[in-house]
């Protein structure tokens, strides 16, 4: 086997492993972005622990098939970049969606959220979710509400008893 074919097989295996390990993947068309914009996007994604790579479409299609994600192949046309996140499901969608709002040249094509192929609308909906910290603070306030209401009711009853006793 030639060295070129071996290199391509190694790349396909690498991409397959990234697809399988990722909790979320976002595929974007980056045509129209200049070098400074792409560098800024990469920086933001790297800070969030997201890997942003450009691969040949044929290699990516083979990797998607090997990972059981053939449905993503229909969007793998033209120049694509792929953001892989192993930890945070929301991070790549949120960062790319915010960046796309400021830079109209960046187009979200599709995504894979926890092994399920997702449309552009699904990726954007995921991006609009509050952060993990925001969700936790909402949950905490919901859990605190009954205790707070009980404390206010108890205080009101105590004040009412004081007024009656005075």
Phi and psi in degrees as GROMACS dihedral restraints (atoms count N, CA, C in turn):
[ dihedral_restraints ]
;  ai    aj    ak    al  type     phi  dphi    fc
    3     4     5     6     1   -75.2    20    10
    4     5     6     7     1   159.3    20    10
    6     7     8     9     1   -63.1    20    10
    7     8     9    10     1   -37.2    20    10
    9    10    11    12     1   -63.5    20    10
   10    11    12    13     1   -42.8    20    10
   12    13    14    15     1   -65.6    20    10
   13    14    15    16     1   -41.0    20    10
   15    16    17    18     1   -61.8    20    10
   16    17    18    19     1   -42.4    20    10
   18    19    20    21     1   -62.4    20    10
   19    20    21    22     1   -41.0    20    10
   21    22    23    24     1   -66.0    20    10
   22    23    24    25     1   -39.4    20    10
   24    25    26    27     1   -64.0    20    10
   25    26    27    28     1   -39.0    20    10
   27    28    29    30     1   -64.1    20    10
   28    29    30    31     1   -42.8    20    10
   30    31    32    33     1   -64.0    20    10
   31    32    33    34     1   -42.7    20    10
   33    34    35    36     1   -60.7    20    10
   34    35    36    37     1   -43.2    20    10
   36    37    38    39     1   -62.6    20    10
   37    38    39    40     1   -41.5    20    10
   39    40    41    42     1   -62.1    20    10
   40    41    42    43     1   -46.4    20    10
   42    43    44    45     1   -65.4    20    10
   43    44    45    46     1   -40.7    20    10
   45    46    47    48     1   -58.5    20    10
   46    47    48    49     1   -46.0    20    10
   48    49    50    51     1   -62.8    20    10
   49    50    51    52     1   -37.7    20    10
   51    52    53    54     1   -66.5    20    10
   52    53    54    55     1   -41.8    20    10
   54    55    56    57     1   -60.1    20    10
   55    56    57    58     1   -43.3    20    10
   57    58    59    60     1   -71.5    20    10
   58    59    60    61     1   -34.9    20    10
   60    61    62    63     1   -82.9    20    10
   61    62    63    64     1   -21.5    20    10
   63    64    65    66     1   -74.2    20    10
   64    65    66    67     1   137.2    20    10
   66    67    68    69     1   -81.5    20    10
   67    68    69    70     1   -28.0    20    10
   69    70    71    72     1  -150.9    20    10
   70    71    72    73     1   149.0    20    10
   72    73    74    75     1  -135.6    20    10
   73    74    75    76     1   138.5    20    10
   75    76    77    78     1  -128.2    20    10
   76    77    78    79     1   127.9    20    10
   78    79    80    81     1  -102.8    20    10
   79    80    81    82     1   128.7    20    10
   81    82    83    84     1  -129.6    20    10
   82    83    84    85     1   155.4    20    10
   84    85    86    87     1  -101.1    20    10
   85    86    87    88     1   118.1    20    10
   87    88    89    90     1  -102.2    20    10
   88    89    90    91     1    10.6    20    10
   90    91    92    93     1   -58.1    20    10
   91    92    93    94     1   136.0    20    10
   93    94    95    96     1    97.2    20    10
   94    95    96    97     1   -11.6    20    10
   96    97    98    99     1   -84.9    20    10
   97    98    99   100     1   141.1    20    10
   99   100   101   102     1   -88.3    20    10
  100   101   102   103     1   174.6    20    10
  102   103   104   105     1   -60.3    20    10
  103   104   105   106     1   -42.0    20    10
  105   106   107   108     1   -62.3    20    10
  106   107   108   109     1   -40.4    20    10
  108   109   110   111     1   -67.2    20    10
  109   110   111   112     1   -44.0    20    10
  111   112   113   114     1   -63.7    20    10
  112   113   114   115     1   -40.4    20    10
  114   115   116   117     1   -62.3    20    10
  115   116   117   118     1   -42.5    20    10
  117   118   119   120     1   -63.8    20    10
  118   119   120   121     1   -42.8    20    10
  120   121   122   123     1   -62.8    20    10
  121   122   123   124     1   -45.4    20    10
  123   124   125   126     1   -59.4    20    10
  124   125   126   127     1   -41.3    20    10
  126   127   128   129     1   -62.1    20    10
  127   128   129   130     1   -47.3    20    10
  129   130   131   132     1   -61.5    20    10
  130   131   132   133     1   -42.6    20    10
  132   133   134   135     1   -67.6    20    10
  133   134   135   136     1   -41.8    20    10
  135   136   137   138     1   -61.5    20    10
  136   137   138   139     1   -40.4    20    10
  138   139   140   141     1   -62.1    20    10
  139   140   141   142     1   -28.0    20    10
  141   142   143   144     1   -92.5    20    10
  142   143   144   145     1     3.8    20    10
  144   145   146   147     1    79.4    20    10
  145   146   147   148     1    25.3    20    10
  147   148   149   150     1  -107.3    20    10
  148   149   150   151     1   133.8    20    10
  150   151   152   153     1   -93.5    20    10
  151   152   153   154     1   131.0    20    10
  153   154   155   156     1  -121.6    20    10
  154   155   156   157     1   114.6    20    10
  156   157   158   159     1  -133.8    20    10
  157   158   159   160     1   156.3    20    10
  159   160   161   162     1  -114.6    20    10
  160   161   162   163     1   124.5    20    10
  162   163   164   165     1  -125.3    20    10
  163   164   165   166     1   159.6    20    10
  165   166   167   168     1   -66.1    20    10
  166   167   168   169     1   140.6    20    10
  168   169   170   171     1   -61.8    20    10
  169   170   171   172     1   -39.0    20    10
  171   172   173   174     1   -63.7    20    10
  172   173   174   175     1   -40.4    20    10
  174   175   176   177     1   -68.1    20    10
  175   176   177   178     1   -39.9    20    10
  177   178   179   180     1   -65.9    20    10
  178   179   180   181     1   -40.2    20    10
  180   181   182   183     1   -61.1    20    10
  181   182   183   184     1   -45.4    20    10
  183   184   185   186     1   -63.2    20    10
  184   185   186   187     1   -40.2    20    10
  186   187   188   189     1   -65.4    20    10
  187   188   189   190     1   -40.7    20    10
  189   190   191   192     1   -62.4    20    10
  190   191   192   193     1   -42.1    20    10
  192   193   194   195     1   -63.5    20    10
  193   194   195   196     1   -42.1    20    10
  195   196   197   198     1   -65.5    20    10
  196   197   198   199     1   -30.6    20    10
  198   199   200   201     1   -88.0    20    10
  199   200   201   202     1    -2.2    20    10
  201   202   203   204     1    79.2    20    10
  202   203   204   205     1    26.6    20    10
  204   205   206   207     1  -120.7    20    10
  205   206   207   208     1    46.9    20    10
  207   208   209   210     1   -59.2    20    10
  208   209   210   211     1   -27.5    20    10
  210   211   212   213     1   -61.3    20    10
  211   212   213   214     1   -21.9    20    10
  213   214   215   216     1   -77.7    20    10
  214   215   216   217     1   -16.4    20    10
  216   217   218   219     1   -62.4    20    10
  217   218   219   220     1   -27.5    20    10
  219   220   221   222     1   -67.1    20    10
  220   221   222   223     1   -22.7    20    10
  222   223   224   225     1   -94.9    20    10
  223   224   225   226     1    -6.1    20    10
  225   226   227   228     1   -83.7    20    10
  226   227   228   229     1    67.1    20    10
  228   229   230   231     1  -131.7    20    10
  229   230   231   232     1   135.2    20    10
  231   232   233   234     1    79.3    20    10
  232   233   234   235     1  -172.7    20    10
  234   235   236   237     1   -71.7    20    10
  235   236   237   238     1   124.8    20    10
  237   238   239   240     1  -127.9    20    10
  238   239   240   241     1   149.6    20    10
  240   241   242   243     1  -126.6    20    10
  241   242   243   244     1   147.3    20    10
  243   244   245   246     1  -124.6    20    10
  244   245   246   247     1   131.0    20    10
  246   247   248   249     1  -104.7    20    10
  247   248   249   250     1   122.4    20    10
  249   250   251   252     1  -110.5    20    10
  250   251   252   253     1   129.7    20    10
  252   253   254   255     1  -125.8    20    10
  253   254   255   256     1   123.6    20    10
  255   256   257   258     1   -91.0    20    10
  256   257   258   259     1   -24.2    20    10
  258   259   260   261     1  -105.4    20    10
  259   260   261   262     1   -63.7    20    10
  261   262   263   264     1   -91.1    20    10
  262   263   264   265     1   119.1    20    10
  264   265   266   267     1   -69.2    20    10
  265   266   267   268     1   -35.0    20    10
  267   268   269   270     1   -86.1    20    10
  268   269   270   271     1   -28.0    20    10
  270   271   272   273     1   -53.1    20    10
  271   272   273   274     1   -53.2    20    10
  273   274   275   276     1   -63.7    20    10
  274   275   276   277     1   -40.0    20    10
  276   277   278   279     1   -63.8    20    10
  277   278   279   280     1   -44.3    20    10
  279   280   281   282     1   -65.1    20    10
  280   281   282   283     1   -47.9    20    10
  282   283   284   285     1   -65.2    20    10
  283   284   285   286     1   -46.3    20    10
  285   286   287   288     1   -67.5    20    10
  286   287   288   289     1   -39.1    20    10
  288   289   290   291     1   -63.6    20    10
  289   290   291   292     1   -44.5    20    10
  291   292   293   294     1   -62.8    20    10
  292   293   294   295     1   -41.5    20    10
  294   295   296   297     1   -66.0    20    10
  295   296   297   298     1   -38.4    20    10
  297   298   299   300     1   -67.0    20    10
  298   299   300   301     1   -30.4    20    10
  300   301   302   303     1   -65.7    20    10
  301   302   303   304     1   -35.8    20    10
  303   304   305   306     1   -84.9    20    10
  304   305   306   307     1   -27.4    20    10
  306   307   308   309     1  -126.4    20    10
  307   308   309   310     1    97.2    20    10
  309   310   311   312     1   -64.8    20    10
  310   311   312   313     1   -15.8    20    10
  312   313   314   315     1   -69.0    20    10
  313   314   315   316     1   -26.5    20    10
  315   316   317   318     1   -79.7    20    10
  316   317   318   319     1   125.6    20    10
  318   319   320   321     1  -123.9    20    10
  319   320   321   322     1   124.7    20    10
  321   322   323   324     1   -77.8    20    10
  322   323   324   325     1   129.7    20    10
  324   325   326   327     1  -101.7    20    10
  325   326   327   328     1   -43.8    20    10
  327   328   329   330     1  -171.1    20    10
  328   329   330   331     1   179.6    20    10
  330   331   332   333     1  -155.3    20    10
  331   332   333   334     1   170.1    20    10
  333   334   335   336     1  -129.8    20    10
  334   335   336   337     1   116.2    20    10
  336   337   338   339     1  -113.1    20    10
  337   338   339   340     1   111.7    20    10
  339   340   341   342     1    48.4    20    10
  340   341   342   343     1    49.6    20    10
  342   343   344   345     1    84.0    20    10
  343   344   345   346     1    -0.5    20    10
  345   346   347   348     1  -111.2    20    10
  346   347   348   349     1   129.2    20    10
  348   349   350   351     1   -70.2    20    10
  349   350   351   352     1   132.2    20    10
  351   352   353   354     1  -123.6    20    10
  352   353   354   355     1   148.7    20    10
  354   355   356   357     1   -80.4    20    10
  355   356   357   358     1   175.3    20    10
  357   358   359   360     1   -60.2    20    10
  358   359   360   361     1   -41.0    20    10
  360   361   362   363     1   -62.7    20    10
  361   362   363   364     1   -40.4    20    10
  363   364   365   366     1   -63.3    20    10
  364   365   366   367     1   -42.7    20    10
  366   367   368   369     1   -64.1    20    10
  367   368   369   370     1   -42.5    20    10
  369   370   371   372     1   -67.4    20    10
  370   371   372   373     1   -37.2    20    10
  372   373   374   375     1   -64.2    20    10
  373   374   375   376     1   -40.8    20    10
  375   376   377   378     1   -62.7    20    10
  376   377   378   379     1   -39.5    20    10
  378   379   380   381     1   -65.9    20    10
  379   380   381   382     1   -28.8    20    10
  381   382   383   384     1   -81.2    20    10
  382   383   384   385     1   -10.6    20    10
  384   385   386   387     1   -64.0    20    10
  385   386   387   388     1   148.3    20    10
  387   388   389   390     1   -65.0    20    10
  388   389   390   391     1   161.0    20    10
  390   391   392   393     1   -66.9    20    10
  391   392   393   394     1   168.8    20    10
  393   394   395   396     1   -57.9    20    10
  394   395   396   397     1   -43.0    20    10
  396   397   398   399     1   -64.0    20    10
  397   398   399   400     1   -39.6    20    10
  399   400   401   402     1   -63.9    20    10
  400   401   402   403     1   -42.7    20    10
  402   403   404   405     1   -64.0    20    10
  403   404   405   406     1   -40.8    20    10
  405   406   407   408     1   -65.0    20    10
  406   407   408   409     1   -39.1    20    10
  408   409   410   411     1   -67.8    20    10
  409   410   411   412     1   -35.2    20    10
  411   412   413   414     1   -63.7    20    10
  412   413   414   415     1   -43.8    20    10
  414   415   416   417     1   -62.5    20    10
  415   416   417   418     1   -43.3    20    10
  417   418   419   420     1   -62.3    20    10
  418   419   420   421     1   -41.7    20    10
  420   421   422   423     1   -66.9    20    10
  421   422   423   424     1   -34.9    20    10
  423   424   425   426     1   -66.6    20    10
  424   425   426   427     1   -39.8    20    10
  426   427   428   429     1   -70.2    20    10
  427   428   429   430     1   -31.5    20    10
  429   430   431   432     1   -79.2    20    10
  430   431   432   433     1   -22.7    20    10
  432   433   434   435     1   -55.5    20    10
  433   434   435   436     1   -48.9    20    10
  435   436   437   438     1   -61.7    20    10
  436   437   438   439     1   -39.5    20    10
  438   439   440   441     1   -65.4    20    10
  439   440   441   442     1   -43.3    20    10
  441   442   443   444     1   -63.1    20    10
  442   443   444   445     1   -43.8    20    10
  444   445   446   447     1   -64.7    20    10
  445   446   447   448     1   -39.9    20    10
  447   448   449   450     1   -63.2    20    10
  448   449   450   451     1   -42.5    20    10
  450   451   452   453     1   -63.6    20    10
  451   452   453   454     1   -41.8    20    10
  453   454   455   456     1   -65.3    20    10
  454   455   456   457     1   -40.7    20    10
  456   457   458   459     1   -64.6    20    10
  457   458   459   460     1   -42.4    20    10
  459   460   461   462     1   -62.8    20    10
  460   461   462   463     1   -42.1    20    10
  462   463   464   465     1   -63.7    20    10
  463   464   465   466     1   -41.8    20    10
  465   466   467   468     1   -63.7    20    10
  466   467   468   469     1   -41.8    20    10
  468   469   470   471     1   -64.8    20    10
  469   470   471   472     1   -41.6    20    10
  471   472   473   474     1   -63.0    20    10
  472   473   474   475     1   -42.5    20    10
  474   475   476   477     1   -65.8    20    10
  475   476   477   478     1   -37.4    20    10
  477   478   479   480     1   -66.2    20    10
  478   479   480   481     1   -39.9    20    10
  480   481   482   483     1   -65.4    20    10
  481   482   483   484     1   -39.5    20    10
  483   484   485   486     1   -62.5    20    10
  484   485   486   487     1   -42.5    20    10
  486   487   488   489     1   -65.6    20    10
  487   488   489   490     1   -38.8    20    10
  489   490   491   492     1   -70.6    20    10
  490   491   492   493     1   -34.6    20    10
  492   493   494   495     1   -76.1    20    10
  493   494   495   496     1   -22.0    20    10
